[in-house]
Amino acid sequence: MTASHFDAVFIDFYGTISAGDREAVAAACRRVVVAFGLNLSPGELAVRWGEKFFALVDRSNHESFRMLYECECESLVETLSPLVGDFDPVPFVEELERYWRKPPLHGDAMAALKQLKVPVCCVSNADAQPLSDAIAVHELRFDAVVCSQAARCYKPEPAIFRHAAQMLGVDPARVLHVGDSLHSDVAGAAKLGITTAWLCRPERIHDIGTCRPHHTIASLAELPRLVD
């Protein structure tokens, strides 16, 4: 058996192993539009909310860390309060959290993970309990799991990848990270000298990132050949 090109694989979860949360966000936005009679389409609300959400996540690292659930609630309030005044965001954000706990897997994920012969660490921008529930419900097995709540930061902050490397005891230069976001996965891993594989699925969502990956794949079925 030939030696692997890498000592470990890091892999994103939501959008990479499981489907992204586009449908859950759309459903939550439809509920909001109906509940408040907004003169906005659900799609327009999703864009406005998304801009506030990602800006807040980018500010929520280390000493300023907020959990993902908190970021969803605060950003929805920031988006809607000028239009509707005070309201409780929890009923709408709970819909997203239910999705995070039981998202559907991409059809190529299970077989690809089983073919990998090196340690695998799941590195996810996620709260610990929903991610743990999602991994358990699909009976997935990883050698380590690092979420933003544990690392107190979000990708593309390099600290979350450094935390994963320390957990597995590997040199970042000997790691391949795969994820569906140029902004979060590719740019963040590259800051530590990690080799990157960008998962560019045909149905992928819009990405604000511009960092160039080392490899581009359209399916996780292509991942084992990059590692072996």
C-alpha positions in Angstrom: 0.0 0.0 0.0 1.4 3.4 -0.9 1.7 6.2 1.7 -1.1 8.8 1.7 -0.4 12.3 0.4 -1.7 13.6 3.8 -1.6 12.6 7.4 -5.2 13.8 8.1 -8.3 15.2 6.4 -10.4 18.1 7.8 -13.9 18.3 6.5 -16.7 20.9 6.8 -20.2 19.6 7.7 -23.1 21.8 6.7 -23.2 22.2 2.9 -20.4 19.6 2.5 -21.4 16.4 4.2 -25.0 17.5 4.7 -27.2 19.7 2.6 -27.0 23.4 3.2 -29.7 25.3 5.1 -31.1 27.2 2.2 -34.5 25.6 2.4 -34.7 26.0 6.2 -33.8 29.7 5.8 -36.4 30.1 3.1 -39.1 28.5 5.3 -38.2 30.7 8.2 -38.3 33.8 6.0 -41.7 32.9 4.7 -43.0 32.6 8.2 -41.6 36.0 9.1 -43.1 37.7 6.1 -46.5 36.2 6.8 -46.4 36.9 10.6 -45.6 40.6 10.1 -47.2 41.3 6.8 -43.9 42.6 5.4 -43.7 44.3 2.0 -40.7 42.1 1.2 -40.5 38.7 -0.5 -39.0 35.8 1.5 -36.0 36.0 -0.8 -35.4 39.6 -0.2 -35.6 39.1 3.5 -33.2 36.2 3.3 -30.6 38.4 1.6 -31.0 41.2 4.2 -30.9 38.8 7.1 -28.0 36.9 5.7 -25.9 40.1 5.3 -26.5 41.0 8.9 -25.9 37.4 10.1 -22.5 36.9 8.3 -21.3 40.4 9.4 -22.1 39.5 13.0 -20.4 36.1 12.8 -17.3 37.8 11.5 -17.3 39.9 14.6 -18.0 37.1 17.0 -14.6 35.5 17.6 -12.5 34.9 20.7 -13.4 37.4 23.5 -16.4 38.6 21.5 -17.6 35.1 20.7 -21.4 34.5 20.3 -23.0 31.1 19.6 -24.5 30.6 16.2 -28.0 30.5 17.6 -27.3 33.9 19.3 -26.0 35.3 16.0 -29.2 34.2 14.2 -31.4 35.8 16.8 -29.5 39.0 17.0 -29.1 39.5 13.3 -32.9 38.8 12.7 -33.7 41.5 15.3 -31.3 43.9 13.7 -32.9 43.2 10.3 -36.5 43.5 11.4 -36.7 45.8 14.3 -36.6 49.0 12.1 -39.6 47.6 10.3 -41.7 46.0 13.0 -40.4 47.2 16.4 -39.8 44.8 19.2 -40.4 41.1 18.7 -39.3 37.7 19.8 -36.9 36.1 17.2 -36.9 32.6 18.9 -39.9 31.0 17.2 -38.3 31.8 13.8 -34.8 30.8 14.6 -35.9 27.6 16.3 -36.9 26.4 12.8 -33.3 26.7 11.7 -32.0 24.9 14.8 -34.3 22.0 14.1 -32.7 21.7 10.7 -29.2 21.9 12.1 -30.0 18.9 14.3 -31.2 16.6 11.5 -30.1 17.8 8.1 -30.2 15.4 5.1 -26.9 14.0 4.0 -25.5 14.4 0.5 -25.7 11.1 -1.3 -21.9 11.0 -1.8 -20.9 11.7 1.8 -21.1 8.3 3.5 -19.2 6.3 0.9 -16.4 8.9 0.6 -15.9 9.1 4.4 -15.6 5.3 4.6 -12.9 5.2 1.9 -10.6 7.6 3.7 -7.6 5.8 5.3 -6.3 8.7 7.4 -7.8 10.4 10.5 -10.7 12.7 9.8 -11.7 15.7 11.8 -15.0 17.5 11.2 -14.4 21.2 11.4 -17.7 23.1 11.4 -19.1 26.6 12.1 -21.8 25.2 14.4 -23.0 25.1 18.0 -21.9 22.0 19.7 -25.2 20.3 20.5 -26.9 20.6 17.1 -23.8 19.4 15.4 -23.5 16.5 17.8 -27.1 15.6 17.2 -26.7 15.7 13.4 -23.6 13.5 13.5 -25.4 11.0 15.8 -28.6 10.8 13.9 -26.7 9.8 10.8 -24.3 7.5 12.7 -21.2 9.2 11.4 -17.8 8.5 12.9 -15.0 11.0 13.0 -11.6 10.9 14.8 -12.3 14.4 16.1 -14.9 17.1 15.9 -14.2 20.8 16.2 -17.0 23.2 16.2 -16.9 27.0 16.5 -18.4 26.9 20.0 -15.4 24.7 21.2 -12.8 26.8 19.4 -14.5 30.1 20.3 -14.2 31.3 16.8 -15.6 30.8 13.3 -14.0 29.9 10.0 -12.2 31.6 8.3 -10.4 32.4 11.6 -7.3 30.1 11.4 -7.5 29.3 15.1 -10.3 26.8 14.5 -8.1 24.9 12.1 -5.1 25.1 14.5 -7.4 23.6 17.2 -8.2 20.7 14.9 -4.6 20.1 14.1 -3.7 20.0 17.8 -6.5 17.5 18.5 -5.2 15.1 15.9 -1.5 15.9 16.6 -0.7 16.7 13.0 1.3 19.3 11.1 -1.1 21.6 9.2 1.2 21.3 6.2 0.3 17.6 6.1 -3.5 18.2 6.1 -6.1 18.4 3.4 -9.2 20.4 4.2 -12.4 20.1 2.1 -15.4 22.4 2.3 -18.0 24.2 0.1 -17.1 27.8 1.0 -14.3 29.7 -0.6 -14.7 32.4 2.2 -14.8 30.1 5.2 -13.1 26.9 4.3 -10.6 27.7 1.6 -9.4 31.1 2.9 -9.4 30.0 6.5 -7.4 26.8 6.0 -5.0 28.4 3.6 -3.9 30.8 6.3 -2.3 27.9 8.2 -0.7 26.4 5.1 -3.3 23.6 4.8 -3.9 22.2 1.4 -7.5 23.0 0.3 -10.1 21.2 -1.7 -13.2 23.3 -2.7 -16.4 21.3 -3.1 -18.2 23.1 -5.8 -21.5 21.4 -6.2 -23.8 22.3 -9.1 -26.5 23.6 -6.7 -24.1 25.5 -4.4 -25.2 28.8 -2.8 -23.6 32.1 -3.5 -20.1 32.5 -2.0 -18.4 35.8 -1.2 -15.0 34.3 -1.1 -12.3 34.8 -3.7 -9.4 32.6 -2.4 -8.2 30.1 -5.0 -8.2 26.5 -3.8 -5.5 23.9 -4.5 -8.1 21.5 -5.8 -11.7 21.8 -7.0 -14.1 18.9 -6.9 -17.8 18.6 -7.8 -18.5 15.6 -5.5 -17.1 14.0 -2.4 -16.7 10.9 -4.5 -13.6 12.6 -5.8 -12.1 13.2 -2.4 -10.4 9.7 -1.8 -8.2 10.1 -4.9 -6.8 13.4 -3.5 -5.8 11.7 -0.3 -4.4 8.4 -1.5 
